[in-house]
Amino acid sequence: MTGPDNGDEVWTRTEIESPCIQVCVVHPEARICTGCHRSIDEIATWSRLTPEARRAIMQELPGRAGLLRQRRGGRAARLKR
């Protein structure tokens, strides 16, 4: 039997979890993480944000993915520099 009587109770957190997927690379032009799409400021303050602020950010993240899909020109662009 599991539960609080035998010490198997699992503690859970109630706040919104981080969208981090452990692919932490900041896009040099968009200045957002290529893994979770949060800004550096959002990442740094995440643990101190209210649940409402976290929800608002989470709703914006899917729309930010398009900022990272633009090609920067590859080898041809590097040769022009």
mmCIF file of the N, C-alpha and C atoms, coordinates in Angstrom:
data_MODEL
# 
_entry.id   MODEL 
# 
loop_
_atom_site.group_PDB 
_atom_site.id 
_atom_site.type_symbol 
_atom_site.label_atom_id 
_atom_site.label_alt_id 
_atom_site.label_comp_id 
_atom_site.label_asym_id 
_atom_site.label_entity_id 
_atom_site.label_seq_id 
_atom_site.pdbx_PDB_ins_code 
_atom_site.Cartn_x 
_atom_site.Cartn_y 
_atom_site.Cartn_z 
_atom_site.occupancy 
_atom_site.B_iso_or_equiv 
_atom_site.pdbx_formal_charge 
_atom_site.auth_seq_id 
_atom_site.auth_comp_id 
_atom_site.auth_asym_id 
_atom_site.auth_atom_id 
_atom_site.pdbx_PDB_model_num 
ATOM 1   N N  . MET A 1 1  ? 0.841  -1.183 0.000   1.00 0.00 ? 1  MET A N  1 
ATOM 2   C CA . MET A 1 1  ? 0.000  0.000  0.000   1.00 0.00 ? 1  MET A CA 1 
ATOM 3   C C  . MET A 1 1  ? 0.887  1.249  0.000   1.00 0.00 ? 1  MET A C  1 
ATOM 4   N N  . THR A 1 2  ? 0.528  2.221  -0.817  1.00 0.00 ? 2  THR A N  1 
ATOM 5   C CA . THR A 1 2  ? 1.270  3.479  -0.841  1.00 0.00 ? 2  THR A CA 1 
ATOM 6   C C  . THR A 1 2  ? 0.414  4.573  -0.249  1.00 0.00 ? 2  THR A C  1 
ATOM 7   N N  . GLY A 1 3  ? 1.055  5.636  0.178   1.00 0.00 ? 3  GLY A N  1 
ATOM 8   C CA . GLY A 1 3  ? 0.314  6.757  0.728   1.00 0.00 ? 3  GLY A CA 1 
ATOM 9   C C  . GLY A 1 3  ? 1.030  7.348  1.914   1.00 0.00 ? 3  GLY A C  1 
ATOM 10  N N  . PRO A 1 4  ? 0.389  8.302  2.569   1.00 0.00 ? 4  PRO A N  1 
ATOM 11  C CA . PRO A 1 4  ? 1.058  9.006  3.651   1.00 0.00 ? 4  PRO A CA 1 
ATOM 12  C C  . PRO A 1 4  ? 1.336  8.131  4.870   1.00 0.00 ? 4  PRO A C  1 
ATOM 13  N N  . ASP A 1 5  ? 0.609  7.033  5.023   1.00 0.00 ? 5  ASP A N  1 
ATOM 14  C CA . ASP A 1 5  ? 0.788  6.181  6.197   1.00 0.00 ? 5  ASP A CA 1 
ATOM 15  C C  . ASP A 1 5  ? 2.113  5.435  6.200   1.00 0.00 ? 5  ASP A C  1 
ATOM 16  N N  . ASN A 1 6  ? 2.658  5.111  5.011   1.00 0.00 ? 6  ASN A N  1 
ATOM 17  C CA . ASN A 1 6  ? 3.898  4.339  4.992   1.00 0.00 ? 6  ASN A CA 1 
ATOM 18  C C  . ASN A 1 6  ? 5.084  5.131  4.434   1.00 0.00 ? 6  ASN A C  1 
ATOM 19  N N  . GLY A 1 7  ? 4.946  6.438  4.316   1.00 0.00 ? 7  GLY A N  1 
ATOM 20  C CA . GLY A 1 7  ? 6.070  7.272  3.886   1.00 0.00 ? 7  GLY A CA 1 
ATOM 21  C C  . GLY A 1 7  ? 6.271  7.350  2.385   1.00 0.00 ? 7  GLY A C  1 
ATOM 22  N N  . ASP A 1 8  ? 5.356  6.850  1.570   1.00 0.00 ? 8  ASP A N  1 
ATOM 23  C CA . ASP A 1 8  ? 5.505  6.873  0.118   1.00 0.00 ? 8  ASP A CA 1 
ATOM 24  C C  . ASP A 1 8  ? 4.809  8.060  -0.542  1.00 0.00 ? 8  ASP A C  1 
ATOM 25  N N  . GLU A 1 9  ? 4.348  9.005  0.245   1.00 0.00 ? 9  GLU A N  1 
ATOM 26  C CA . GLU A 1 9  ? 3.664  10.161 -0.324  1.00 0.00 ? 9  GLU A CA 1 
ATOM 27  C C  . GLU A 1 9  ? 4.643  10.967 -1.165  1.00 0.00 ? 9  GLU A C  1 
ATOM 28  N N  . VAL A 1 10 ? 4.214  11.382 -2.332  1.00 0.00 ? 10 VAL A N  1 
ATOM 29  C CA . VAL A 1 10 ? 5.061  12.139 -3.242  1.00 0.00 ? 10 VAL A CA 1 
ATOM 30  C C  . VAL A 1 10 ? 4.693  13.604 -3.135  1.00 0.00 ? 10 VAL A C  1 
ATOM 31  N N  . TRP A 1 11 ? 5.716  14.427 -2.890  1.00 0.00 ? 11 TRP A N  1 
ATOM 32  C CA . TRP A 1 11 ? 5.507  15.868 -2.818  1.00 0.00 ? 11 TRP A CA 1 
ATOM 33  C C  . TRP A 1 11 ? 5.517  16.422 -4.227  1.00 0.00 ? 11 TRP A C  1 
ATOM 34  N N  . THR A 1 12 ? 4.539  17.240 -4.559  1.00 0.00 ? 12 THR A N  1 
ATOM 35  C CA . THR A 1 12 ? 4.493  17.853 -5.882  1.00 0.00 ? 12 THR A CA 1 
ATOM 36  C C  . THR A 1 12 ? 4.439  19.364 -5.732  1.00 0.00 ? 12 THR A C  1 
ATOM 37  N N  . ARG A 1 13 ? 4.945  20.048 -6.742  1.00 0.00 ? 13 ARG A N  1 
ATOM 38  C CA . ARG A 1 13 ? 4.927  21.506 -6.751  1.00 0.00 ? 13 ARG A CA 1 
ATOM 39  C C  . ARG A 1 13 ? 3.700  21.973 -7.508  1.00 0.00 ? 13 ARG A C  1 
ATOM 40  N N  . THR A 1 14 ? 3.161  23.103 -7.099  1.00 0.00 ? 14 THR A N  1 
ATOM 41  C CA . THR A 1 14 ? 1.941  23.596 -7.729  1.00 0.00 ? 14 THR A CA 1 
ATOM 42  C C  . THR A 1 14 ? 2.199  24.678 -8.760  1.00 0.00 ? 14 THR A C  1 
ATOM 43  N N  . GLU A 1 15 ? 3.423  25.260 -8.779  1.00 0.00 ? 15 GLU A N  1 
ATOM 44  C CA . GLU A 1 15 ? 3.657  26.331 -9.741  1.00 0.00 ? 15 GLU A CA 1 
ATOM 45  C C  . GLU A 1 15 ? 3.858  25.771 -11.155 1.00 0.00 ? 15 GLU A C  1 
ATOM 46  N N  . ILE A 1 16 ? 3.712  26.665 -12.132 1.00 0.00 ? 16 ILE A N  1 
ATOM 47  C CA . ILE A 1 16 ? 3.902  26.288 -13.519 1.00 0.00 ? 16 ILE A CA 1 
ATOM 48  C C  . ILE A 1 16 ? 5.370  25.929 -13.718 1.00 0.00 ? 16 ILE A C  1 
ATOM 49  N N  . GLU A 1 17 ? 5.609  24.781 -14.298 1.00 0.00 ? 17 GLU A N  1 
ATOM 50  C CA . GLU A 1 17 ? 6.980  24.346 -14.506 1.00 0.00 ? 17 GLU A CA 1 
ATOM 51  C C  . GLU A 1 17 ? 7.643  25.123 -15.635 1.00 0.00 ? 17 GLU A C  1 
ATOM 52  N N  . SER A 1 18 ? 8.929  25.066 -15.646 1.00 0.00 ? 18 SER A N  1 
ATOM 53  C CA . SER A 1 18 ? 9.710  25.742 -16.669 1.00 0.00 ? 18 SER A CA 1 
ATOM 54  C C  . SER A 1 18 ? 9.537  25.050 -18.015 1.00 0.00 ? 18 SER A C  1 
ATOM 55  N N  . PRO A 1 19 ? 9.511  25.817 -19.105 1.00 0.00 ? 19 PRO A N  1 
ATOM 56  C CA . PRO A 1 19 ? 9.439  25.213 -20.435 1.00 0.00 ? 19 PRO A CA 1 
ATOM 57  C C  . PRO A 1 19 ? 10.808 24.743 -20.933 1.00 0.00 ? 19 PRO A C  1 
ATOM 58  N N  . CYS A 1 20 ? 11.833 24.827 -20.089 1.00 0.00 ? 20 CYS A N  1 
ATOM 59  C CA . CYS A 1 20 ? 13.190 24.453 -20.481 1.00 0.00 ? 20 CYS A CA 1 
ATOM 60  C C  . CYS A 1 20 ? 13.248 22.997 -20.941 1.00 0.00 ? 20 CYS A C  1 
ATOM 61  N N  . ILE A 1 21 ? 13.908 22.764 -22.086 1.00 0.00 ? 21 ILE A N  1 
ATOM 62  C CA . ILE A 1 21 ? 14.101 21.402 -22.585 1.00 0.00 ? 21 ILE A CA 1 
ATOM 63  C C  . ILE A 1 21 ? 15.580 21.043 -22.607 1.00 0.00 ? 21 ILE A C  1 
ATOM 64  N N  . GLN A 1 22 ? 16.380 21.807 -21.893 1.00 0.00 ? 22 GLN A N  1 
ATOM 65  C CA . GLN A 1 22 ? 17.819 21.601 -21.745 1.00 0.00 ? 22 GLN A CA 1 
ATOM 66  C C  . GLN A 1 22 ? 18.577 21.672 -23.068 1.00 0.00 ? 22 GLN A C  1 
ATOM 67  N N  . VAL A 1 23 ? 18.091 22.531 -23.951 1.00 0.00 ? 23 VAL A N  1 
ATOM 68  C CA . VAL A 1 23 ? 18.801 22.894 -25.176 1.00 0.00 ? 23 VAL A CA 1 
ATOM 69  C C  . VAL A 1 23 ? 19.011 24.401 -25.048 1.00 0.00 ? 23 VAL A C  1 
ATOM 70  N N  . CYS A 1 24 ? 20.009 24.774 -24.267 1.00 0.00 ? 24 CYS A N  1 
ATOM 71  C CA . CYS A 1 24 ? 20.177 26.172 -23.864 1.00 0.00 ? 24 CYS A CA 1 
ATOM 72  C C  . CYS A 1 24 ? 21.210 26.875 -24.736 1.00 0.00 ? 24 CYS A C  1 
ATOM 73  N N  . VAL A 1 25 ? 20.729 27.436 -25.835 1.00 0.00 ? 25 VAL A N  1 
ATOM 74  C CA . VAL A 1 25 ? 21.577 28.191 -26.745 1.00 0.00 ? 25 VAL A CA 1 
ATOM 75  C C  . VAL A 1 25 ? 20.811 29.458 -27.108 1.00 0.00 ? 25 VAL A C  1 
ATOM 76  N N  . VAL A 1 26 ? 21.426 30.601 -26.885 1.00 0.00 ? 26 VAL A N  1 
ATOM 77  C CA . VAL A 1 26 ? 20.757 31.864 -27.188 1.00 0.00 ? 26 VAL A CA 1 
ATOM 78  C C  . VAL A 1 26 ? 21.031 32.238 -28.638 1.00 0.00 ? 26 VAL A C  1 
ATOM 79  N N  . HIS A 1 27 ? 19.971 32.449 -29.386 1.00 0.00 ? 27 HIS A N  1 
ATOM 80  C CA . HIS A 1 27 ? 20.074 32.860 -30.779 1.00 0.00 ? 27 HIS A CA 1 
ATOM 81  C C  . HIS A 1 27 ? 20.704 34.247 -30.813 1.00 0.00 ? 27 HIS A C  1 
ATOM 82  N N  . PRO A 1 28 ? 21.769 34.446 -31.589 1.00 0.00 ? 28 PRO A N  1 
ATOM 83  C CA . PRO A 1 28 ? 22.508 35.710 -31.547 1.00 0.00 ? 28 PRO A CA 1 
ATOM 84  C C  . PRO A 1 28 ? 21.723 36.931 -32.019 1.00 0.00 ? 28 PRO A C  1 
ATOM 85  N N  . GLU A 1 29 ? 20.760 36.756 -32.888 1.00 0.00 ? 29 GLU A N  1 
ATOM 86  C CA . GLU A 1 29 ? 19.997 37.897 -33.389 1.00 0.00 ? 29 GLU A CA 1 
ATOM 87  C C  . GLU A 1 29 ? 18.658 38.049 -32.684 1.00 0.00 ? 29 GLU A C  1 
ATOM 88  N N  . ALA A 1 30 ? 17.941 36.960 -32.493 1.00 0.00 ? 30 ALA A N  1 
ATOM 89  C CA . ALA A 1 30 ? 16.630 37.036 -31.842 1.00 0.00 ? 30 ALA A CA 1 
ATOM 90  C C  . ALA A 1 30 ? 16.761 37.210 -30.335 1.00 0.00 ? 30 ALA A C  1 
ATOM 91  N N  . ARG A 1 31 ? 17.915 36.832 -29.751 1.00 0.00 ? 31 ARG A N  1 
ATOM 92  C CA . ARG A 1 31 ? 18.194 36.952 -28.319 1.00 0.00 ? 31 ARG A CA 1 
ATOM 93  C C  . ARG A 1 31 ? 17.218 36.158 -27.453 1.00 0.00 ? 31 ARG A C  1 
ATOM 94  N N  . ILE A 1 32 ? 16.775 35.014 -27.998 1.00 0.00 ? 32 ILE A N  1 
ATOM 95  C CA . ILE A 1 32 ? 15.946 34.101 -27.221 1.00 0.00 ? 32 ILE A CA 1 
ATOM 96  C C  . ILE A 1 32 ? 16.574 32.714 -27.277 1.00 0.00 ? 32 ILE A C  1 
ATOM 97  N N  . CYS A 1 33 ? 16.250 31.901 -26.289 1.00 0.00 ? 33 CYS A N  1 
ATOM 98  C CA . CYS A 1 33 ? 16.788 30.546 -26.221 1.00 0.00 ? 33 CYS A CA 1 
ATOM 99  C C  . CYS A 1 33 ? 16.192 29.712 -27.355 1.00 0.00 ? 33 CYS A C  1 
ATOM 100 N N  . THR A 1 34 ? 17.033 28.976 -28.049 1.00 0.00 ? 34 THR A N  1 
ATOM 101 C CA . THR A 1 34 ? 16.548 28.160 -29.158 1.00 0.00 ? 34 THR A CA 1 
ATOM 102 C C  . THR A 1 34 ? 15.785 26.930 -28.664 1.00 0.00 ? 34 THR A C  1 
ATOM 103 N N  . GLY A 1 35 ? 15.942 26.582 -27.401 1.00 0.00 ? 35 GLY A N  1 
ATOM 104 C CA . GLY A 1 35 ? 15.234 25.428 -26.850 1.00 0.00 ? 35 GLY A CA 1 
ATOM 105 C C  . GLY A 1 35 ? 13.842 25.772 -26.345 1.00 0.00 ? 35 GLY A C  1 
ATOM 106 N N  . CYS A 1 36 ? 13.753 26.766 -25.458 1.00 0.00 ? 36 CYS A N  1 
ATOM 107 C CA . CYS A 1 36 ? 12.464 27.076 -24.825 1.00 0.00 ? 36 CYS A CA 1 
ATOM 108 C C  . CYS A 1 36 ? 11.814 28.342 -25.362 1.00 0.00 ? 36 CYS A C  1 
ATOM 109 N N  . HIS A 1 37 ? 12.539 29.134 -26.127 1.00 0.00 ? 37 HIS A N  1 
ATOM 110 C CA . HIS A 1 37 ? 12.060 30.374 -26.745 1.00 0.00 ? 37 HIS A CA 1 
ATOM 111 C C  . HIS A 1 37 ? 11.831 31.512 -25.755 1.00 0.00 ? 37 HIS A C  1 
ATOM 112 N N  . ARG A 1 38 ? 12.385 31.394 -24.544 1.00 0.00 ? 38 ARG A N  1 
ATOM 113 C CA . ARG A 1 38 ? 12.283 32.504 -23.591 1.00 0.00 ? 38 ARG A CA 1 
ATOM 114 C C  . ARG A 1 38 ? 13.467 33.447 -23.779 1.00 0.00 ? 38 ARG A C  1 
ATOM 115 N N  . SER A 1 39 ? 13.252 34.708 -23.384 1.00 0.00 ? 39 SER A N  1 
ATOM 116 C CA . SER A 1 39 ? 14.343 35.679 -23.409 1.00 0.00 ? 39 SER A CA 1 
ATOM 117 C C  . SER A 1 39 ? 15.269 35.409 -22.223 1.00 0.00 ? 39 SER A C  1 
ATOM 118 N N  . ILE A 1 40 ? 16.448 36.008 -22.263 1.00 0.00 ? 40 ILE A N  1 
ATOM 119 C CA . ILE A 1 40 ? 17.390 35.864 -21.162 1.00 0.00 ? 40 ILE A CA 1 
ATOM 120 C C  . ILE A 1 40 ? 16.764 36.380 -19.862 1.00 0.00 ? 40 ILE A C  1 
ATOM 121 N N  . ASP A 1 41 ? 16.084 37.516 -19.921 1.00 0.00 ? 41 ASP A N  1 
ATOM 122 C CA . ASP A 1 41 ? 15.445 38.076 -18.728 1.00 0.00 ? 41 ASP A CA 1 
ATOM 123 C C  . ASP A 1 41 ? 14.363 37.148 -18.185 1.00 0.00 ? 41 ASP A C  1 
ATOM 124 N N  . GLU A 1 42 ? 13.582 36.547 -19.080 1.00 0.00 ? 42 GLU A N  1 
ATOM 125 C CA . GLU A 1 42 ? 12.533 35.628 -18.628 1.00 0.00 ? 42 GLU A CA 1 
ATOM 126 C C  . GLU A 1 42 ? 13.133 34.398 -17.953 1.00 0.00 ? 42 GLU A C  1 
ATOM 127 N N  . ILE A 1 43 ? 14.220 33.902 -18.502 1.00 0.00 ? 43 ILE A N  1 
ATOM 128 C CA . ILE A 1 43 ? 14.887 32.742 -17.908 1.00 0.00 ? 43 ILE A CA 1 
ATOM 129 C C  . ILE A 1 43 ? 15.432 33.106 -16.528 1.00 0.00 ? 43 ILE A C  1 
ATOM 130 N N  . ALA A 1 44 ? 16.069 34.256 -16.441 1.00 0.00 ? 44 ALA A N  1 
ATOM 131 C CA . ALA A 1 44 ? 16.701 34.675 -15.189 1.00 0.00 ? 44 ALA A CA 1 
ATOM 132 C C  . ALA A 1 44 ? 15.688 34.925 -14.070 1.00 0.00 ? 44 ALA A C  1 
ATOM 133 N N  . THR A 1 45 ? 14.504 35.402 -14.416 1.00 0.00 ? 45 THR A N  1 
ATOM 134 C CA . THR A 1 45 ? 13.520 35.746 -13.391 1.00 0.00 ? 45 THR A CA 1 
ATOM 135 C C  . THR A 1 45 ? 12.426 34.703 -13.214 1.00 0.00 ? 45 THR A C  1 
ATOM 136 N N  . TRP A 1 46 ? 12.475 33.624 -13.953 1.00 0.00 ? 46 TRP A N  1 
ATOM 137 C CA . TRP A 1 46 ? 11.405 32.623 -13.961 1.00 0.00 ? 46 TRP A CA 1 
ATOM 138 C C  . TRP A 1 46 ? 10.998 32.170 -12.559 1.00 0.00 ? 46 TRP A C  1 
ATOM 139 N N  . SER A 1 47 ? 11.952 31.864 -11.709 1.00 0.00 ? 47 SER A N  1 
ATOM 140 C CA . SER A 1 47 ? 11.625 31.339 -10.383 1.00 0.00 ? 47 SER A CA 1 
ATOM 141 C C  . SER A 1 47 ? 10.934 32.374 -9.496  1.00 0.00 ? 47 SER A C  1 
ATOM 142 N N  . ARG A 1 48 ? 11.053 33.644 -9.835  1.00 0.00 ? 48 ARG A N  1 
ATOM 143 C CA . ARG A 1 48 ? 10.435 34.698 -9.041  1.00 0.00 ? 48 ARG A CA 1 
ATOM 144 C C  . ARG A 1 48 ? 9.137  35.238 -9.645  1.00 0.00 ? 48 ARG A C  1 
ATOM 145 N N  . LEU A 1 49 ? 8.777  34.778 -10.815 1.00 0.00 ? 49 LEU A N  1 
ATOM 146 C CA . LEU A 1 49 ? 7.562  35.268 -11.476 1.00 0.00 ? 49 LEU A CA 1 
ATOM 147 C C  . LEU A 1 49 ? 6.310  34.681 -10.832 1.00 0.00 ? 49 LEU A C  1 
ATOM 148 N N  . THR A 1 50 ? 5.234  35.422 -10.914 1.00 0.00 ? 50 THR A N  1 
ATOM 149 C CA . THR A 1 50 ? 3.947  34.921 -10.426 1.00 0.00 ? 50 THR A CA 1 
ATOM 150 C C  . THR A 1 50 ? 3.424  33.868 -11.402 1.00 0.00 ? 50 THR A C  1 
ATOM 151 N N  . PRO A 1 51 ? 2.535  33.006 -10.949 1.00 0.00 ? 51 PRO A N  1 
ATOM 152 C CA . PRO A 1 51 ? 1.941  32.030 -11.867 1.00 0.00 ? 51 PRO A CA 1 
ATOM 153 C C  . PRO A 1 51 ? 1.275  32.698 -13.068 1.00 0.00 ? 51 PRO A C  1 
ATOM 154 N N  . GLU A 1 52 ? 0.669  33.854 -12.852 1.00 0.00 ? 52 GLU A N  1 
ATOM 155 C CA . GLU A 1 52 ? -0.002 34.565 -13.952 1.00 0.00 ? 52 GLU A CA 1 
ATOM 156 C C  . GLU A 1 52 ? 1.019  35.033 -14.985 1.00 0.00 ? 52 GLU A C  1 
ATOM 157 N N  . ALA A 1 53 ? 2.146  35.562 -14.523 1.00 0.00 ? 53 ALA A N  1 
ATOM 158 C CA . ALA A 1 53 ? 3.185  36.013 -15.445 1.00 0.00 ? 53 ALA A CA 1 
ATOM 159 C C  . ALA A 1 53 ? 3.767  34.828 -16.216 1.00 0.00 ? 53 ALA A C  1 
ATOM 160 N N  . ARG A 1 54 ? 3.947  33.709 -15.549 1.00 0.00 ? 54 ARG A N  1 
ATOM 161 C CA . ARG A 1 54 ? 4.462  32.508 -16.235 1.00 0.00 ? 54 ARG A CA 1 
ATOM 162 C C  . ARG A 1 54 ? 3.481  32.029 -17.305 1.00 0.00 ? 54 ARG A C  1 
ATOM 163 N N  . ARG A 1 55 ? 2.204  32.030 -16.953 1.00 0.00 ? 55 ARG A N  1 
ATOM 164 C CA . ARG A 1 55 ? 1.191  31.609 -17.940 1.00 0.00 ? 55 ARG A CA 1 
ATOM 165 C C  . ARG A 1 55 ? 1.219  32.516 -19.172 1.00 0.00 ? 55 ARG A C  1 
ATOM 166 N N  . ALA A 1 56 ? 1.348  33.812 -18.947 1.00 0.00 ? 56 ALA A N  1 
ATOM 167 C CA . ALA A 1 56 ? 1.377  34.763 -20.062 1.00 0.00 ? 56 ALA A CA 1 
ATOM 168 C C  . ALA A 1 56 ? 2.579  34.481 -20.970 1.00 0.00 ? 56 ALA A C  1 
ATOM 169 N N  . ILE A 1 57 ? 3.723  34.225 -20.387 1.00 0.00 ? 57 ILE A N  1 
ATOM 170 C CA . ILE A 1 57 ? 4.920  33.909 -21.176 1.00 0.00 ? 57 ILE A CA 1 
ATOM 171 C C  . ILE A 1 57 ? 4.721  32.602 -21.921 1.00 0.00 ? 57 ILE A C  1 
ATOM 172 N N  . MET A 1 58 ? 4.205  31.599 -21.232 1.00 0.00 ? 58 MET A N  1 
ATOM 173 C CA . MET A 1 58 ? 3.996  30.283 -21.862 1.00 0.00 ? 58 MET A CA 1 
ATOM 174 C C  . MET A 1 58 ? 3.085  30.398 -23.090 1.00 0.00 ? 58 MET A C  1 
ATOM 175 N N  . GLN A 1 59 ? 2.099  31.285 -23.030 1.00 0.00 ? 59 GLN A N  1 
ATOM 176 C CA . GLN A 1 59 ? 1.200  31.460 -24.170 1.00 0.00 ? 59 GLN A CA 1 
ATOM 177 C C  . GLN A 1 59 ? 1.894  32.118 -25.354 1.00 0.00 ? 59 GLN A C  1 
ATOM 178 N N  . GLU A 1 60 ? 2.913  32.915 -25.089 1.00 0.00 ? 60 GLU A N  1 
ATOM 179 C CA . GLU A 1 60 ? 3.642  33.604 -26.159 1.00 0.00 ? 60 GLU A CA 1 
ATOM 180 C C  . GLU A 1 60 ? 4.683  32.717 -26.842 1.00 0.00 ? 60 GLU A C  1 
ATOM 181 N N  . LEU A 1 61 ? 5.171  31.711 -26.158 1.00 0.00 ? 61 LEU A N  1 
ATOM 182 C CA . LEU A 1 61 ? 6.312  30.933 -26.653 1.00 0.00 ? 61 LEU A CA 1 
ATOM 183 C C  . LEU A 1 61 ? 6.098  30.290 -28.029 1.00 0.00 ? 61 LEU A C  1 
ATOM 184 N N  . PRO A 1 62 ? 4.945  29.674 -28.305 1.00 0.00 ? 62 PRO A N  1 
ATOM 185 C CA . PRO A 1 62 ? 4.787  29.060 -29.633 1.00 0.00 ? 62 PRO A CA 1 
ATOM 186 C C  . PRO A 1 62 ? 4.951  30.050 -30.783 1.00 0.00 ? 62 PRO A C  1 
ATOM 187 N N  . GLY A 1 63 ? 4.545  31.284 -30.598 1.00 0.00 ? 63 GLY A N  1 
ATOM 188 C CA . GLY A 1 63 ? 4.669  32.290 -31.639 1.00 0.00 ? 63 GLY A CA 1 
ATOM 189 C C  . GLY A 1 63 ? 6.095  32.758 -31.875 1.00 0.00 ? 63 GLY A C  1 
ATOM 190 N N  . ARG A 1 64 ? 6.958  32.516 -30.931 1.00 0.00 ? 64 ARG A N  1 
ATOM 191 C CA . ARG A 1 64 ? 8.353  32.940 -31.061 1.00 0.00 ? 64 ARG A CA 1 
ATOM 192 C C  . ARG A 1 64 ? 9.189  31.977 -31.889 1.00 0.00 ? 64 ARG A C  1 
ATOM 193 N N  . ALA A 1 65 ? 8.725  30.776 -32.085 1.00 0.00 ? 65 ALA A N  1 
ATOM 194 C CA . ALA A 1 65 ? 9.500  29.776 -32.825 1.00 0.00 ? 65 ALA A CA 1 
ATOM 195 C C  . ALA A 1 65 ? 9.843  30.261 -34.228 1.00 0.00 ? 65 ALA A C  1 
ATOM 196 N N  . GLY A 1 66 ? 8.960  31.004 -34.850 1.00 0.00 ? 66 GLY A N  1 
ATOM 197 C CA . GLY A 1 66 ? 9.198  31.518 -36.195 1.00 0.00 ? 66 GLY A CA 1 
ATOM 198 C C  . GLY A 1 66 ? 10.383 32.466 -36.277 1.00 0.00 ? 66 GLY A C  1 
ATOM 199 N N  . LEU A 1 67 ? 10.730 33.090 -35.161 1.00 0.00 ? 67 LEU A N  1 
ATOM 200 C CA . LEU A 1 67 ? 11.877 33.997 -35.151 1.00 0.00 ? 67 LEU A CA 1 
ATOM 201 C C  . LEU A 1 67 ? 13.199 33.257 -35.348 1.00 0.00 ? 67 LEU A C  1 
ATOM 202 N N  . LEU A 1 68 ? 13.190 31.967 -35.083 1.00 0.00 ? 68 LEU A N  1 
ATOM 203 C CA . LEU A 1 68 ? 14.430 31.188 -35.140 1.00 0.00 ? 68 LEU A CA 1 
ATOM 204 C C  . LEU A 1 68 ? 14.585 30.399 -36.428 1.00 0.00 ? 68 LEU A C  1 
ATOM 205 N N  . ARG A 1 69 ? 13.585 30.367 -37.242 1.00 0.00 ? 69 ARG A N  1 
ATOM 206 C CA . ARG A 1 69 ? 13.615 29.513 -38.428 1.00 0.00 ? 69 ARG A CA 1 
ATOM 207 C C  . ARG A 1 69 ? 14.202 30.187 -39.655 1.00 0.00 ? 69 ARG A C  1 
ATOM 208 N N  . GLN A 1 70 ? 14.454 31.474 -39.568 1.00 0.00 ? 70 GLN A N  1 
ATOM 209 C CA . GLN A 1 70 ? 14.997 32.167 -40.728 1.00 0.00 ? 70 GLN A CA 1 
ATOM 210 C C  . GLN A 1 70 ? 16.467 31.812 -40.900 1.00 0.00 ? 70 GLN A C  1 
ATOM 211 N N  . ARG A 1 71 ? 16.830 31.511 -42.107 1.00 0.00 ? 71 ARG A N  1 
ATOM 212 C CA . ARG A 1 71 ? 18.232 31.207 -42.401 1.00 0.00 ? 71 ARG A CA 1 
ATOM 213 C C  . ARG A 1 71 ? 19.041 32.493 -42.409 1.00 0.00 ? 71 ARG A C  1 
ATOM 214 N N  . ARG A 1 72 ? 20.267 32.367 -42.005 1.00 0.00 ? 72 ARG A N  1 
ATOM 215 C CA . ARG A 1 72 ? 21.127 33.547 -41.954 1.00 0.00 ? 72 ARG A CA 1 
ATOM 216 C C  . ARG A 1 72 ? 22.062 33.619 -43.147 1.00 0.00 ? 72 ARG A C  1 
ATOM 217 N N  . GLY A 1 73 ? 21.951 32.724 -44.099 1.00 0.00 ? 73 GLY A N  1 
ATOM 218 C CA . GLY A 1 73 ? 22.748 32.802 -45.303 1.00 0.00 ? 73 GLY A CA 1 
ATOM 219 C C  . GLY A 1 73 ? 23.821 31.741 -45.436 1.00 0.00 ? 73 GLY A C  1 
ATOM 220 N N  . GLY A 1 74 ? 24.075 31.007 -44.373 1.00 0.00 ? 74 GLY A N  1 
ATOM 221 C CA . GLY A 1 74 ? 25.037 29.911 -44.434 1.00 0.00 ? 74 GLY A CA 1 
ATOM 222 C C  . GLY A 1 74 ? 26.432 30.354 -44.835 1.00 0.00 ? 74 GLY A C  1 
ATOM 223 N N  . ARG A 1 75 ? 27.110 29.517 -45.575 1.00 0.00 ? 75 ARG A N  1 
ATOM 224 C CA . ARG A 1 75 ? 28.502 29.758 -45.980 1.00 0.00 ? 75 ARG A CA 1 
ATOM 225 C C  . ARG A 1 75 ? 28.653 31.020 -46.842 1.00 0.00 ? 75 ARG A C  1 
ATOM 226 N N  . ALA A 1 76 ? 27.691 31.220 -47.744 1.00 0.00 ? 76 ALA A N  1 
ATOM 227 C CA . ALA A 1 76 ? 27.762 32.387 -48.628 1.00 0.00 ? 76 ALA A CA 1 
ATOM 228 C C  . ALA A 1 76 ? 27.750 33.688 -47.834 1.00 0.00 ? 76 ALA A C  1 
ATOM 229 N N  . ALA A 1 77 ? 26.934 33.755 -46.781 1.00 0.00 ? 77 ALA A N  1 
ATOM 230 C CA . ALA A 1 77 ? 26.876 34.963 -45.962 1.00 0.00 ? 77 ALA A CA 1 
ATOM 231 C C  . ALA A 1 77 ? 28.175 35.158 -45.180 1.00 0.00 ? 77 ALA A C  1 
ATOM 232 N N  . ARG A 1 78 ? 28.757 34.069 -44.726 1.00 0.00 ? 78 ARG A N  1 
ATOM 233 C CA . ARG A 1 78 ? 30.020 34.187 -43.973 1.00 0.00 ? 78 ARG A CA 1 
ATOM 234 C C  . ARG A 1 78 ? 31.149 34.675 -44.875 1.00 0.00 ? 78 ARG A C  1 
ATOM 235 N N  . LEU A 1 79 ? 31.159 34.265 -46.127 1.00 0.00 ? 79 LEU A N  1 
ATOM 236 C CA . LEU A 1 79 ? 32.213 34.673 -47.046 1.00 0.00 ? 79 LEU A CA 1 
ATOM 237 C C  . LEU A 1 79 ? 32.129 36.157 -47.382 1.00 0.00 ? 79 LEU A C  1 
ATOM 238 N N  . LYS A 1 80 ? 30.936 36.732 -47.319 1.00 0.00 ? 80 LYS A N  1 
ATOM 239 C CA . LYS A 1 80 ? 30.745 38.148 -47.627 1.00 0.00 ? 80 LYS A CA 1 
ATOM 240 C C  . LYS A 1 80 ? 31.231 39.049 -46.500 1.00 0.00 ? 80 LYS A C  1 
ATOM 241 N N  . ARG A 1 81 ? 31.413 38.519 -45.301 1.00 0.00 ? 81 ARG A N  1 
ATOM 242 C CA . ARG A 1 81 ? 31.821 39.346 -44.155 1.00 0.00 ? 81 ARG A CA 1 
ATOM 243 C C  . ARG A 1 81 ? 33.247 39.766 -44.218 1.00 0.00 ? 81 ARG A C  1 
# 
